Amino acid sequence: MSAVQDNIGAGKRLVVLGGGPGGYPAAFLAADAGFDVTIVDKDPKLGGVCLNRGCIPSKALLHAAKLINEAREAKSWGLDFGDPQIDVEKLRKFTGKVVGKLTGGLGAIARNRKVKVMHGTGHFADPHTIKVVDERGEENAVNFDYCLIATGSRPAQVPIFPHDSPLVMDSTDALKLEDVPKSLLVVGGGYIGLEMATVYAALGTKVTVVEMLNRIVAAADEDLAEHLEKRLKHHVDQIIVATKVVEMTADKKVTVKLSGPNHDNAELTFDKALISVGRVPNSAGIGLEHAGVDVTERGFVEVDHQRRTAASHIFAIGDVVGDPMLAHKATYEAKVVVDVITGKASAYDPIAIPAVVFTDPELAWAGITETEAKAQGVDHKVLRFPWAASGRATTLDRNDGLTKIIIDPHNQRVIGVGIVGVGAGELIGEGTLAIETGALASDIQMTIHAHPTLSETVMEAAEMAHGASAHLVN
């Protein structure tokens, strides 16, 4: 991808449907290139689900949860702060302040770049017109030369669960932190479910996680997920895998019936439940049929390698086009689209997209996983460095980590990296860069890493390509 040049789009009109982490970067970059840009978004402030009620507020709460747990654990180091006093209202205000600061910044940037923002629900009237209905019900038409669909996704609903009860939450409800229930059922052991389980457990809730698959975070390698599960079990009440919630009622309490090897027909009762079983694309009801845009059976907008839809002047990015449903993937796609509409040769071609579960410890991976390599018959060699041998991890009293690098055994090129441990989300950046640039294990091994740091675990894992590390017994 090349840099955007000024005034290439002079006189051209771009409408961006959705103001999230895919939509607003595209709008801003296109404005820099001279396009007349309009963002249509139903939220009163830019940022989409990620900023307003997803990635950002959840990370603020997770930071608080980590501090709460560390304050409790510090007793074993000779530091006793007493039991943490939690003011839920102040914590709620803190997350609101974080969100407000960032959304306010986006609003200022939009004004500075002369990007018009229309707040309301947009739908296609024809291939070159979007009609926007605002909160008062007033309708306005916007014509365009190019359009970018970045409408994102929403929490998936399970028909058998009561969704009209205040006792049954989705991720948006859980982040509002309206109260701290004494007991909480989390249905789903993926990213969102485990992150919210971490938050509520730290606040004092007795949390039970139920996952229908055989283990939590099934997308990650099992040896990495095991470290996370081991620590989570010290904070949540129980983690039940290979089990389905087959019935749920919500009256004064939430009562569920489970079906699984060790919990067949078991009935449990909770104060509240959080349903976190994935997300679905926001593609219905926006008039795609009037624009000549095709969707898959699952509702994802069909796009090519440049993110073009069946209508060549209409593009789509982010969650609405499919997995992985990650904010940074949408931002990458936004850059591709702006390059394309400004006439540059560009395509969506990432080798690695990092994934991070912001629990404690964090779990992150990029490129091919060991599980995928085995399933696909890809020749590979796995290099592991346990954090039990890390000086920095020991100073933090957090040896519950593992760094692994997957290489091509024929040329030692790095094809995958997985990390579980404190700050894994920050460390995965080096792994992603190594994969994208075609780095060899020896490149990482011979790059001096500061001591003592957790980043050294990446270097020491790379050293295992030759079967030796100064800090591990061969």
N, C-alpha and C positions, 0 to 999 in steps of 0.2 A: 504494500500500500504506500502511496506517495502522499506528500503534503498537499493540503488544499490550497489552491491559488485564488487570489482575490479576483472578484468580478467575472469569473467564468460563467456563473449562473445568472448574470444580470438580465433582468426581464423575465426570468423563468419563475414560475410559482410552484412551491412545494408545500403540501399539506402533510403534517405528521399526525397520525391518529394514535395518540397515546403519549404521555409525557414522562415515561419511566426511564430507566437506565439505558434503554435503547433509543427511545424517542427523542429525549432532550439533547443528547450528544449529537445525534444526526442533525437536529434542527440548528444547533449552534454552529456546527462545522459548515453546514450548507449556507447559513447566513454569512459566515466569513467568506464564502466563495461568491457572494453576491446574489444569492437566491432571495426571493420574496417568500418568507417562511411563516407559516401559521401552524401552531400546535393546537390540536383539539384534545381536551382531556376532561374527564368527568370530575376529577378531584379539584378542590379549590386551590390546591398548591401543587406545583410540579414535583416530580420525584417518583411517581408511581407507587405501586405496592411496596417495592424494596425500601424506599426512603420513608414513606408515610406510615406503613404498618407491616413491615417485614424485616429486611436485613438490618437496617440501622437501629430501630428501637429494640429489636431482639438482642443485638450485640451490646447495647447499653445495659440491658437487664442481665445479660450473661456476665458482663464485667462486674456488676454488683454481686452476682451470685458467687463469682470467684473470690471476691474480697471477703464475703461472709464466710466461705469455707476456709480460707487461709487464716482468718482471724481465729477460727476455732482450732485449726491445726497448729497454730503457733505456740500453743501451750507446751507441745512436746519439744519446742526449741528454747523454752525458758521465757517465753513472752506470753503474758496472760492479760488480754484486753477485757476479759469478762465476756458474758454472752452478748452477741451483737444485738443492739436495739434497732429494730426495723420499723421505719415510718413509711408505710406503703404509699401514702399520699405524696410525700416528698419524693419518693422514688419514681412515682408516676409523673410528677412534675419534671423531674430530671430528664426522663426520656422524652417528654414533650419539648423541653428546652433544646435537646440535641436535634430533634427533628426540625423544630422551628428555625434553628440557626442554619441548617443545611437547605431547607426549602426556601428560606428567605434569600439565601445566597443565589439559588437558581433563578428566583424571580428577578433579582437585580441583574444577573447576567443576561437574562432574556431581554430585559429592557435596554441594556447597554448594546446588545446586538440587534436591536430593533426587530425582535421576533414577536409576532402577535400571538397572544394566548387566548383561546376561546374556551371557556369552561362550560362543559355540557356533554351530552351524548351525541356522537357523530355516527352517521350511517350513509352509505353510498346511495345517491339517487340515480346516477349513471356513471359511466367510466371516467368522467372528468368533473364530477360534482359531488360534494359531501354536504349533507344538511345537518346542522347542529341545533339540537334542542337544549336550551338552557334550563336552569332549575325553576324558572317561572313558566316554562312551557312554550316560550317563544322560539320560533324556528328561523334560522338564517342559513343561506346557501353560500358555500365557498367553492370556487372553481380552482382547478389546479392543472398544471402540466405534468407534475409528478406527485405521487402519493406514497407515503411509507406507512404501512400498517404495523403498529407496535403496541397492540392492545393487551399484551400480557396474558395472565392466567388467573384463576381463582381456585380456592380449595375445593377438592372433589368431595361430593356428598355420597353417602351410602344410603340408599333408599330405606333400609330397615331401621335406620336410626332416627330418633325424633329431633329434627333440626329447628323446631319452633320453640324449644324449651331453653330458658336462660341457663339451665344446668348443663346443657350440651354445647360445647364451644368448638369453633374452628380456630385456626391460628390467629386470625384477626381479633377474635374475642379474647383469646388468652393474653394477647399483648396489651390489652386495655388494663389489665391488672385491677379489675374492679373489686376483687377481694382475694383473700388467700384461704382457699378451702382447706379443711382439715384432711380430706382425702381426695385424690384425683386419679382417675383412670386415663391413661394416654393410650389411644388406639393407634399404633403405628410406631415402629422402631427405626424410622429414617431420620434425615436431617432435622426437620422441624420438630417432630415428636420428642426426640432426645434433647434438643436444645431447650425446649419449654419444660421438659421434665427436670432438667438441671436447674432452671430458674426457680420453679415452684418448690422443689425439694430443698433448695438453699433457704427459701423463705419460711420453711417449716411444714410444708405439706407432705403428707404421707402419699408417695407416688407409686403407682403400679403401671408398668409398661407391658402392653400385650402386642406381640408381633406375629403375624401369620406365617412368615418364613422361618427357616431354621435358625436364623441368627439376626442380630441387629445390624444395621448399615450393610446390607447385603451387597451393595455396589463396591465396597472396599474389600481388600484381602482379609481373610479370616484372622491371620496372625496380628494384624493391626487392630481389627475390631475387638479382639480378645482383651487387649490392654485397656481399651475404653470401657468395655463391659465390666471388667474386674473392678475398676475404680467406681463406676456408676453404682455398682451393687453396695458400696459403702454409704451411698447417699440416698438412693431410692429404696422403697420398701421391697419391691420385687420386679424382676424382668421375666416375663413368661413368653417363650418363643414357640414356634410351630403350633400356634393356637389361634383360633378365630373367635371373634365376638359374634355370636349367631343371633342374639336377641338383646334388645336394650329398651328399657322403659324409664321415663323420667317423670316423677311426681314430686315428692318432697326430697327424694334421693334418686340417684341414678342406679338402677339395678340391671346387671348384665348376666347373660348366660354364656359360658365359654365352651368351646369344643376343641379338644386337643389331647395328646397322649396322656398327660398327667392331670388334665382339668376337664375331662369330658362331662358335660352337663353341670359343671360347677357354677354356682350362682354367687356373685359378689356384689356388694353395695358400696357406692361412693357418694361423696357430696357433689362432685362434678365430674364431667368427662370431657376430654379434648380429642377430637377426631382429626387425625393427621395421616391420611392415607393417599397423599399425592395431590396433584393439581391438574386442572383441565383448561384448555385454551379458551380465551375470550374471542371466539370467532363467530358465534351465532348472534343474530339480531343486528348486524352492522351492514346488511345489504350487500354482501359479497357477490351474490348472484346478479346484482344490477351492474357490477363492475367487471364481470368476466373473470373473476378470481375463483380458482378451484380449491377445494379442501379435501382432506383425506377422510376415511371413515371415522377416525377418532376426533375429527374437527380441526386438525392442524392445517394451516394454510400451506399449499404446495408451492415451493420455490426452487429455483435452480442454484448453481454455484455462485451466482452474483446476487442472490436473494430476490430475483425477479419472480413475479407471479405469472400466471397465464396471460395476464394483461401486461405487456412489456414495459409500460410506464408506471406500473404499480409494483412496489416492493414490500416485503414483509420480513420482520426480524424478531428475535427474542422468543419468549415462551410460546407465542402463538404459532411458531413454525416447528416446534418440537424440541425434543431433548438434545442436550442437557438444558434444563430450565434454570439457567444461572444468569445473574445480572451481568457479569463480566463478559459472557458470551454475547449477550445482546449489544453491549457497547462495542465489541469487536466488529460485529455485523454492521453496526451503524457506520463505522468508518469505511467499510467495504462499499456500502450503498452510496455514500457521498462521493467516494472516488469514482464509482461507476457513472453517476449522473453528471459528474463534472468531466467525463470523457476519458478517464484514466483506465488503464488495464488493471483490473483488480478482481479478486475472487475470494470466496470464503474457503480458506484452506489451512486452518490451524492443525498442527501436528498433535498438540497437547492442550487441553483445557483443564486447568486446575479445579479440583473440587475440595471443599473444606466443610467439615462439620465442626461448629464452634462450641463444642462441649468442653469439658475439662477432664482429661486432656483433649486437645484438639486432634482431629483426624483429617489428614489431607493426602491427596494423591493426584498424579498427573501422568498422562501417557497410558500405556498399556499396563494393566495390573497383572500380577502373577497368575491369578485365577483365569483371566482372559487369555493370557499367553498359553496356558495349558489347554484350555478349551479350544483354542484356534489352531493348535499345533505349531505355534511360533517357537523357533529355537531361541532359548533364553538362558541366562544365568542370573541367579539372585544373589546380591551382595547385602549382607545384613550387619548393622552395628547396633547392639543393644545399649540403651541409655544407662544401664547399670555400670557401664565402663566410661561414662561421660563425667568429667570433672565438674562442668558447669551444672549438669542435671543434679549432681550430688549436692552441690552448694545450695540448690533450690529445694533439696529434699524431695525431688521429683524424678526418681529413676524409672518411673513407669512410662517408658517410651521406647520406640524402635524406629530406626531409619533404615530403609531398604532401597536399593537401586537395582533396577532390572536392565541388563545389558544384552546386546547381541554378542554371543560367544565367539563369533567369527571375526569381529573387528572391534569389540569392546565399546561400541556406540551405545549411549544411554537411550533406552526406549521407554523407560517408566521409572517413576519415583513414588514411594509411599512413606509417609511419616505419621507417627502418632506420638503425641507428647505436648508439653507446654509450648505454645507458640508455633505449632506445626503449620498453621495457616500462613505465617510469615516466611517460614523456612521453605515452603513448597515453591516459592518464586524462583529460587536457584535451580531447583529440579526442572521446572517448566522451561526455563531459559536453556538449560543443558539439552533438553529434548529438541526444542525448536531449532537450536543452532547446530545440532548434530555432534555435540561434544562427546568425547570419549571418557571413559572412567579415569584414564590417566590425566586428562585435562583438569578434572576436579581434584584428583589426588595431588597434583603438583601446583594447585592454586593455594597460596598461603591463606589460611583462615585464622582469624583472631582467636587468641586463647585467653581465658577460658570462655567459650561461647557454645551455644547449642548448634550453631552452624558447623562446628567441627565434626559433628556426627555425620554430616553429608560427606565430608572429606574422608573420614575414617571408614565409612561404608565403601567408598570408591577404592580405598586401599585394599579391600578384600578381593578385588579383581585378581590380585596376585597372591591371594591366600594369606595375607599377613597384615596385622595392625599392631602397632607398638603397645596398644592398651588391651589387647585380647590375647589369650593363650591359644595358640594354634591347635 
